[in-house]
Amino acid sequence: MRRSLVLTDEAARHPFRARLPQHVRTGPLVSIAMPSNWRLTAGDVRGFATAYFATFAAVLAFIA
């Protein structure tokens, strides 16, 4: 197994990336278009409203 004498690379600019082997840092950069799953559903709105009003009621009860 061939290992270099210097285990870090100063050009990597980050301690974690400096410890990675050369073949990992220079691997192919793949740009894959991922489909967006950011859809607002009725369950999301209901969950937000429930949390909002529960917090509002708790703060109101604490103040009163």
OpenMM code with the backbone's topology and positions (N, CA, C; nanometers):
from openmm import Vec3, app, unit

residues = "MET ARG ARG SER LEU VAL LEU THR ASP GLU ALA ALA ARG HIS PRO PHE ARG ALA ARG LEU PRO GLN HIS VAL ARG THR GLY PRO LEU VAL SER ILE ALA MET PRO SER ASN TRP ARG LEU THR ALA GLY ASP VAL ARG GLY PHE ALA THR ALA TYR PHE ALA THR PHE ALA ALA VAL LEU ALA PHE ILE ALA".split()
positions = [
    Vec3(0.0839, -0.1174, 0.0000),
    Vec3(0.0000, 0.0000, 0.0000),
    Vec3(0.0884, 0.1238, 0.0000),
    Vec3(0.0606, 0.2155, -0.0877),
    Vec3(0.1406, 0.3360, -0.1009),
    Vec3(0.0767, 0.4504, -0.0246),
    Vec3(0.1503, 0.5079, 0.0690),
    Vec3(0.0991, 0.6211, 0.1463),
    Vec3(0.1941, 0.7379, 0.1312),
    Vec3(0.1416, 0.8576, 0.1290),
    Vec3(0.2288, 0.9734, 0.1187),
    Vec3(0.2795, 1.0121, 0.2570),
    Vec3(0.3905, 1.0825, 0.2590),
    Vec3(0.4490, 1.1228, 0.3864),
    Vec3(0.3676, 1.2316, 0.4548),
    Vec3(0.3039, 1.3145, 0.3768),
    Vec3(0.2199, 1.4206, 0.4318),
    Vec3(0.0758, 1.3747, 0.4190),
    Vec3(0.0057, 1.3709, 0.5311),
    Vec3(-0.1305, 1.3183, 0.5291),
    Vec3(-0.2359, 1.4250, 0.5052),
    Vec3(-0.1964, 1.5505, 0.4977),
    Vec3(-0.2941, 1.6564, 0.4740),
    Vec3(-0.2581, 1.7319, 0.3477),
    Vec3(-0.3547, 1.8012, 0.2943),
    Vec3(-0.3357, 1.8821, 0.1751),
    Vec3(-0.3774, 2.0246, 0.2089),
    Vec3(-0.2871, 2.1189, 0.1956),
    Vec3(-0.3172, 2.2575, 0.2311),
    Vec3(-0.4141, 2.3221, 0.1332),
    Vec3(-0.4218, 2.2722, 0.0128),
    Vec3(-0.5109, 2.3309, -0.0867),
    Vec3(-0.6565, 2.2950, -0.0613),
    Vec3(-0.6828, 2.1994, 0.0250),
    Vec3(-0.8203, 2.1574, 0.0504),
    Vec3(-0.8981, 2.2630, 0.1283),
    Vec3(-0.8295, 2.3449, 0.2077),
    Vec3(-0.8867, 2.4585, 0.2804),
    Vec3(-0.9839, 2.4214, 0.3916),
    Vec3(-0.9939, 2.2991, 0.4273),
    Vec3(-1.0787, 2.2590, 0.5388),
    Vec3(-1.0150, 2.1357, 0.6025),
    Vec3(-1.0132, 2.1278, 0.7369),
    Vec3(-0.9460, 2.0139, 0.8016),
    Vec3(-1.0015, 1.8777, 0.7605),
    Vec3(-1.1318, 1.8675, 0.7453),
    Vec3(-1.1899, 1.7391, 0.7057),
    Vec3(-1.1509, 1.7034, 0.5631),
    Vec3(-1.1634, 1.8000, 0.4728),
    Vec3(-1.1291, 1.7732, 0.3329),
    Vec3(-0.9802, 1.7493, 0.3157),
    Vec3(-0.8977, 1.8104, 0.4014),
    Vec3(-0.7531, 1.7915, 0.3903),
    Vec3(-0.7126, 1.6483, 0.4235),
    Vec3(-0.7884, 1.5797, 0.5060),
    Vec3(-0.7564, 1.4419, 0.5441),
    Vec3(-0.8068, 1.3382, 0.4442),
    Vec3(-0.8917, 1.3801, 0.3505),
    Vec3(-0.9438, 1.2857, 0.2521),
    Vec3(-0.8359, 1.2497, 0.1513),
    Vec3(-0.8388, 1.1279, 0.0997),
    Vec3(-0.7423, 1.0906, -0.0038),
    Vec3(-0.7631, 1.1723, -0.1314),
    Vec3(-0.6594, 1.1801, -0.2115),
    Vec3(-0.6636, 1.2604, -0.3341),
    Vec3(-0.7723, 1.2136, -0.4298),
    Vec3(-0.7899, 1.0813, -0.4432),
    Vec3(-0.8885, 1.0321, -0.5400),
    Vec3(-1.0315, 1.0628, -0.4969),
    Vec3(-1.0537, 1.0853, -0.3676),
    Vec3(-1.1882, 1.1197, -0.3207),
    Vec3(-1.2173, 1.2667, -0.3487),
    Vec3(-1.1176, 1.3531, -0.3257),
    Vec3(-1.1375, 1.4969, -0.3465),
    Vec3(-1.1494, 1.5332, -0.4932),
    Vec3(-1.0859, 1.4594, -0.5813),
    Vec3(-1.0895, 1.4942, -0.7229),
    Vec3(-1.1864, 1.4069, -0.8004),
    Vec3(-1.2806, 1.3450, -0.7322),
    Vec3(-1.3789, 1.2609, -0.7989),
    Vec3(-1.4690, 1.3426, -0.8888),
    Vec3(-1.5459, 1.2775, -0.9738),
    Vec3(-1.6331, 1.3520, -1.0656),
    Vec3(-1.7454, 1.4216, -0.9902),
    Vec3(-1.7704, 1.5441, -1.0308),
    Vec3(-1.8801, 1.6201, -0.9713),
    Vec3(-2.0056, 1.5911, -1.0523),
    Vec3(-2.1002, 1.5282, -0.9893),
    Vec3(-2.2219, 1.4880, -1.0576),
    Vec3(-2.3333, 1.5820, -1.0157),
    Vec3(-2.3969, 1.6406, -1.1118),
    Vec3(-2.5083, 1.7289, -1.0859),
    Vec3(-2.6355, 1.6589, -1.1325),
    Vec3(-2.7116, 1.6107, -1.0383),
    Vec3(-2.8336, 1.5388, -1.0702),
    Vec3(-2.9517, 1.6281, -1.0335),
    Vec3(-3.0407, 1.6467, -1.1256),
    Vec3(-3.1593, 1.7269, -1.0995),
    Vec3(-3.2573, 1.6436, -1.0174),
    Vec3(-3.2725, 1.6805, -0.8931),
    Vec3(-3.3641, 1.6097, -0.8052),
    Vec3(-3.5029, 1.6727, -0.8156),
    Vec3(-3.6052, 1.5912, -0.8192),
    Vec3(-3.7401, 1.6489, -0.8220),
    Vec3(-3.7727, 1.7128, -0.6872),
    Vec3(-3.8414, 1.8226, -0.6927),
    Vec3(-3.8745, 1.8962, -0.5711),
    Vec3(-3.9961, 1.8323, -0.5033),
    Vec3(-3.9799, 1.8003, -0.3765),
    Vec3(-4.0893, 1.7432, -0.2988),
    Vec3(-4.1467, 1.8439, -0.2003),
    Vec3(-4.1281, 1.9714, -0.2273),
    Vec3(-4.1766, 2.0759, -0.1387),
    Vec3(-4.3176, 2.1149, -0.1786),
    Vec3(-4.4105, 2.0402, -0.1267),
    Vec3(-4.5500, 2.0690, -0.1535),
    Vec3(-4.6205, 2.0913, -0.0198),
    Vec3(-4.6978, 2.1973, -0.0115),
    Vec3(-4.7708, 2.2296, 0.1100),
    Vec3(-4.9047, 2.1574, 0.1067),
    Vec3(-4.9249, 2.0691, 0.2028),
    Vec3(-5.0486, 1.9922, 0.2065),
    Vec3(-5.1388, 2.0445, 0.3171),
    Vec3(-5.2613, 1.9962, 0.3171),
    Vec3(-5.3570, 2.0381, 0.4202),
    Vec3(-5.3117, 1.9902, 0.5581),
    Vec3(-5.2470, 1.8754, 0.5647),
    Vec3(-5.1957, 1.8257, 0.6926),
    Vec3(-5.0857, 1.9150, 0.7486),
    Vec3(-5.0026, 1.9703, 0.6593),
    Vec3(-4.8987, 2.0625, 0.7040),
    Vec3(-4.9597, 2.1888, 0.7627),
    Vec3(-5.0595, 2.2433, 0.6956),
    Vec3(-5.1256, 2.3652, 0.7436),
    Vec3(-5.1958, 2.3379, 0.8760),
    Vec3(-5.2612, 2.2238, 0.8865),
    Vec3(-5.3310, 2.1882, 1.0099),
    Vec3(-5.2323, 2.1711, 1.1255),
    Vec3(-5.1188, 2.1079, 1.0989),
    Vec3(-5.0183, 2.0899, 1.2028),
    Vec3(-4.9582, 2.2214, 1.2484),
    Vec3(-4.9321, 2.3118, 1.1539),
    Vec3(-4.8792, 2.4427, 1.1901),
    Vec3(-4.9802, 2.5208, 1.2720),
    Vec3(-5.1063, 2.5201, 1.2278),
    Vec3(-5.2102, 2.5946, 1.3001),
    Vec3(-5.2296, 2.5384, 1.4408),
    Vec3(-5.2263, 2.4079, 1.4550),
    Vec3(-5.2402, 2.3464, 1.5875),
    Vec3(-5.1264, 2.3871, 1.6789),
    Vec3(-5.0048, 2.3820, 1.6299),
    Vec3(-4.8894, 2.4213, 1.7114),
    Vec3(-4.8933, 2.5695, 1.7451),
    Vec3(-4.9332, 2.6518, 1.6491),
    Vec3(-4.9395, 2.7960, 1.6722),
    Vec3(-5.0416, 2.8301, 1.7794),
    Vec3(-5.1604, 2.7755, 1.7682),
    Vec3(-5.2653, 2.8089, 1.8647),
    Vec3(-5.2396, 2.7457, 2.0016),
    Vec3(-5.1759, 2.6289, 2.0051),
    Vec3(-5.1407, 2.5690, 2.1339),
    Vec3(-5.0364, 2.6537, 2.2053),
    Vec3(-4.9387, 2.7039, 2.1319),
    Vec3(-4.8378, 2.7914, 2.1916),
    Vec3(-4.9004, 2.9226, 2.2352),
    Vec3(-4.9883, 2.9771, 2.1525),
    Vec3(-5.0563, 3.1012, 2.1884),
    Vec3(-5.1392, 3.0840, 2.3157),
    Vec3(-5.2100, 2.9718, 2.3270),
    Vec3(-5.2903, 2.9469, 2.4467),
    Vec3(-5.2020, 2.9283, 2.5695),
    Vec3(-5.0889, 2.8608, 2.5553),
    Vec3(-4.9985, 2.8416, 2.6684),
    Vec3(-4.9395, 2.9726, 2.7155),
    Vec3(-4.8996, 3.0588, 2.6229),
    Vec3(-4.8450, 3.1896, 2.6604),
    Vec3(-4.9523, 3.2746, 2.7227),
    Vec3(-5.0729, 3.2721, 2.6682),
    Vec3(-5.1842, 3.3495, 2.7239),
    Vec3(-5.2175, 3.3011, 2.8651),
    Vec3(-5.2171, 3.1715, 2.8894),
    Vec3(-5.2459, 3.1185, 3.0226),
    Vec3(-5.1331, 3.1542, 3.1201),
    Vec3(-5.0087, 3.1616, 3.0715),
    Vec3(-4.8964, 3.1966, 3.1583),
    Vec3(-4.9037, 3.3428, 3.1980),
    Vec3(-4.9461, 3.4294, 3.1043),
    Vec3(-4.9540, 3.5721, 3.1328),
    Vec3(-5.0730, 3.6028, 3.2247),
    Vec3(-5.1847, 3.5358, 3.2033),
    Vec3(-5.3068, 3.5662, 3.2779),
    Vec3(-5.3017, 3.5228, 3.4211),
] * unit.nanometer
topology = app.Topology()
chain = topology.addChain("A")
for resn in residues:
    res = topology.addResidue(resn, chain)
    for name in ("N", "CA", "C"):
        topology.addAtom(name, app.Element.getBySymbol(name[0]), res)
